[in-house]
Amino acid sequence: MTAAAWPWLQFALLAALIGIGGYRLTCEADAIAERLALSRTWVGVALVATVTSLPELATGITAVTAARAPDVAVGNALGACVVNLAFLAVVDLLVRGNPLYRRTSQSHILAAGFGAMLLGVVVVAVLLGQAAQRTGSTAGLLQALPLGIGPATPLLLGLYLVAVRTIFRHESDGTAADGAAPSARLDARQRARLRAHAGRFAFAALVVLLAGMRLPFVATEIAQAMGWSGSLVGTVFVAAVTTLPEMAVTLSAVRIGALDLAIGNLLGSNLFNVAILAIDDLFYPGASLLAEVSAVHATTAAVAVVMTGLAVVGLYYRPQRRLLRTVGWVSIGLVAMYALNAIALALYAG
C-alpha cells in the first residue's frame, strides 16, 4: 500500500465506524425520548447534536492552540453550519410522500431562529475585527474583556444556553398538553430498560466521538497529499468531514422515520457549532478570535444566515409542491447558497 493511499483507507474505516455508530446512536436516542416522554425535537437539538458536534469542538481547540490556525477553527465551525443546512436538501430528497417541511414540527423554527441570531453575532464580530485591523479605532472595544476574549464570546454562550432552555420549555409544554406520562412514573422494569438504552447510547456516542475526532487529522493529511489550497481546507473539506457524524445520525433518523430527530440534530448542531467559536476563543492565546480572522468568514456566516432563513420559510409555509417530484424549492435554494459560498471561498483563495 502506498503512503498516499493510507489516509484514504483510514478515512473509509472511520466513516464506516461513524455510520454504524450513528445508526445505533439514533435508535437509542429515539428510544430514550419515547420512554422519558421527551420531544424528539429537543433530544435532537440538545442531546444528539451535542455528541455529533464534538469533533468540531476538538478540531477547533486543536486549531487555535497546537496548530495556531485560527482561520481553520472558525472556518470549520461556520463551514459545518453551511454543510448541515445544505444536507436538509438531501433529507428532502430521501423523504417520500409529502415534502419534508410538511411532515416535521414547526417548533424547529425556534432552533433555526436562535441559530440565525448566533450567526448574526458572528458576522458583526468579524466585520468589527476587520475594521479594527484597518483603523485600530475599535481595537480597545474588541479586546476590553478579561482573559483576552472578545465581547461576542459571552453573548454567544448566553444565547446558546437561552436557546436550549427555551426549546426545552416549549417542547415540555407540548408534551404535557398531549398527556405524556412523566419519567417519574416508570416502573422498575421500564427504568432498567431505560438504563440499557442509555448505556448503548453512551457506547455509540463514544464510537462516534473517537472516530470523529480522528477524522480532521486524516482530512488534513489527504488535503496535503492532494495539494489542495489551505484556505479551502477548513471551511470546505474539514467542515464536510467533521459533519459526517451529523450526516450519519440524520440518515439513520430518516431511515427509522424520526424526521423531527433528524432536523433537530442538524439545526441543534448549528447552535452548538456557533457556541464552539466562543469556547475556541477561551483557548485562543491571542486577543479576540473573531477579531483576528479573515473577512471571508463573515461571508460564510452570512450565507448560513440566509440558508437558515430559507429553512424557516419552509418550516412555516410548509410548501407542498416538489420540483420534478424530487425536492422542494427550499432545498434548491439551500444547495444554491452552498454552491455560492464555495465559489466565494474559491475566489478569495485565488
N, C-alpha and C positions, 0 to 999 in steps of 0.2 A: 504493500500500500504506500502510495506517495505521500509526502508531507502535506501537499495541498489537499489531498482527499480526506485526511484525518479530521479536520474541523467540520467538514460536511457530514461525516459519519456521526460525530458527536451531536451535531445539530439534529440529525434524524432520530437518534436514540432519545435525546432529551424531548423532542417534540412528541414522540410516542409515549413517553412517560407522562407528559403533561396531558395528552389526550385521554389516557386511561385514568389517571388521577382526577382529571377534570370531570369525567363522567361520574365517577364514584362520589366526588365532592357534591355534584349537583343532586344526585339521587338522595344522599344523606341529608343535605340541606333542605330538600323538599319534604323529606320525612320529618325532620325536626320542626319545620314550620307547621306541618299538619298536626303533630302531636301537641305542640305548645299553643296552637291556635294563633300563630303569628302570620302576618301578611307575607305572602311571597315577595311582594314589592320591597318591604323593609328588610327581609332576610337577604334579598339580592343586593340592596343598596349598602347595608351596614356590615353584614357578616361575610357573604361570599365575595363581594367586591374588595373588601379589605385584604382578604387572603390572596386573591388573584393579582392585586396591585403591589404586593410585597417585592416582586422583582424590580419594579420601577423604583421603589424606595431604596433597595440595596444598591442598585446601579447609580442612583443619584448621589447617595452618600459617598460611594467609592469615587465617583467622578469629581466631586468637589474637594475630597481630601487626598487620597493616594494619587489619583491621576491629575489633579489640578486642572480639570477641564470643565469649568462651569457651563460653557455653552452646550456640552454634551448632556449634562444633567438637566438643564432647562429644556433643551430640545427633545430629550427622551420623554419627559413628563408631558409636555404640550403635544408632541407628536403622537403619544399614546392616546391622548384625548381625541385627536382627529381620527386616528385609526378606529377607535371604539365607535365613534359616531358613524363612520363610513360602513362599519360592519353591520349596522342596522339594515342597510340595503341588502346584505347577504341573508339576514334573518327574514326580511320581507320576501326575498326570492324563494326561500325554502318553505315558507308557510303557504299551505294550500287552502282553498276555500276563500273565506272573507279575508281582505287585506289585513296586514299585521296591526295597523293602528285602530282597526275596528274590533280587535279581539283582546286588547290589553286595557288595563285600568288607566283612567285619566289621572290617577294620583301620581303617575310618573312625571307629570308636569311640574310637581313640586321639586323633584330632584333635578330636572332639567333647568328650572328657573334659578335655583341656587347655583347650579353649575355655571350658568351664564354670568351670574354676579361675580363668582370667583374668578372666572376667566377675564371679565372686565377689569377687575382689580389688577390682574397681571399685565394687561395691556397698558393701563395707566402707569404702573410702576416701571415697566420697561421704557416707555416713552419719556418719563421723567428722568430716568437714568441716562438716556441719550442726551437730554437737554443739559444734565449736569456735566456730562463728559465734554460737551461742546463749549459751554459757557462757564461752568463752575458756580453759577449763581444759586443753584438749588442743592449743591453737594452737602451743605451743612444740614439741610432738612432731611435728606435721604439717609444720612449717617448719624442722626441725632440720638437714636435709641441705644440703650445699653447692649452689651455683648456684640456690638458691631452689626446688628441686624437692621433691616430696613423697616419702615412703618407698615409695609404691606404684610409682613410676616405675622404679627399678632392678629391683623384683620383677617387674613386667610384662615388661620387656625380657628378664630372665633366664629367666622361664617360657616366653616365646616361643621363644628360642633352644634351650632344652631340648626343647620340643615338636617343633621342626623336626628336630633331631638324632635324637630318639627315633623319630620316624616314619620317617626315612630308614634308620636301622639296622634297624628292624623290617621294612621293605619290602625292604631289601637282603638280609636273611636269607632272606626268602621267595623272591626271585628266584634266589638262589644254590641254594636247595633244589630249585628247578624246573629247574636245569641251564642257566640262561640264559648265553649267551656274553658275556664281558666286552667292554667297548668297546675294550680294547687289541688285540683280535683282528680288528678291522676292517681290510679291505684298502684299497688306495689309492682304488678306485672308491667303496667304501662311505663312506670319510672325505670324499670330495668331495661325495657326496650329503648327508651329514650337515651339511657346511658350507652347502650350498644351503638345506637346511631351516632351519638356524639363521639365515641371512640373511633368509629370508622371515618367520621368526618375529619377528626384531628389527624389521623394517619394519612388520608388522602390529601389534606391540606399540606402536610409535611412533604409529601412526594412532590406536589406541585410547586411548593416554595423552593425546595432544594434544586429541582430541575430548572425552575425559572430564574433562580439566582445565578446559575451557571451559564444560562443562555447568553447574556450580554457579552461575556468574555469570549465565548465561541463566536458570536456575531462579529466582534471586533477582529478576531483572527481571520475570519472569512473576508471581511472588508479590506483588511490589509493585504491578504493574498490576492484579492481581485483587483487591487489598486483603485478602489473607489474613493471619491473625494471625502475628506474628513468632515467637511461642513454638512454633508448629507447623512453621515452615519448616525448621528444622534437622533435627528428628527424623523428620518425615514426608515432606515434599516433597523437600528437598535430598538426604536419605538415599536416597529412591527413585530420584532422578535419578543420583546418583553410583554407584549399584549397577547401572546399565544395562550397563556392561561385563561384570559378572559374569553378568547375565541373558543377554546375547548369547552369551557363551562357553558357558554352561551349555546353552542351547538348541541351539547348534551341536554340542556334545558328545553330546547326546541324539540329534541327527539322524544322527550317524555311528556311533551305538551305543556310544560311550565313556562309559558311565554312571559308572564309577569316577572318570574325569576330571571329570565334571560335579559329582559330590558332593564330591570332593576340592577343587574350585575354590571351592564355596560355604563349606565348613567351614574351608578354609585362609584364605579371605578374612576370615572372622570372627576367626581367630587374629591376622592382620595388622592388622585394624581396631582391635582392642583394644590391640595394641602401638603403633598410631599415637597413642593417647592419651598414652603415655609420651613419644613423640617431640614431640608438641604441648607437653607440659609443659616440655621443654627449651627451647622457643622462647617460652613464655609469660612475659611480663615481670613477672608477679606472683609470689606465693609458690608455692603448690601449686595446680595447675589443678583437680584433682578436689576439693580442699578449698574451692573458692570458687565452685562452680557450683550450679545449682538442685537441690533434693532430688528433683525429678521424674525425674532421670536414674538414680537408684537404682531407681526403678520399671521403667524401660526395661531396665536391666541385669538385674534380677531376672526379668523376663518372658523375656529372652533365655536366662537360665539354665534356666528351665522348658522353653522350646522346645527347647533343646539336650538336655535330659533326655528329652523325647519322641522326639527323633531317635535317641538312644542305645537307648531301648527298642525302637524299630522295627528298628534295625540288629542288635540282639542277639536279639530274639524272632522277627523275620522273619515278621510276620503274613501269612497267605495270603488272607484274605477281603478283599473290597472292598465298600464301601457303594454300593449301586445299580450295581455293576460299574464304578465310575469311579475312586474313590480309597479309600485305606485310612483307618482310624480315626485313625492317627497324623497324617495330613495334615489331617483335620478339626480335630484338636486344635491343630495349628500355626496354622491360619487363625483359629481362635477366640482363641488367645492374641494374635495380631497385632491382631485387632479390639479385644480388651480393652485393649491398650496404647494404641491410637489413641483409645479412649474416655477412658482415664485422662488422656492428654495434653490432650484437648479440655476435660475438666472442670477441669484445672489451669489451662489458659489462660483459662477463663471465670471 
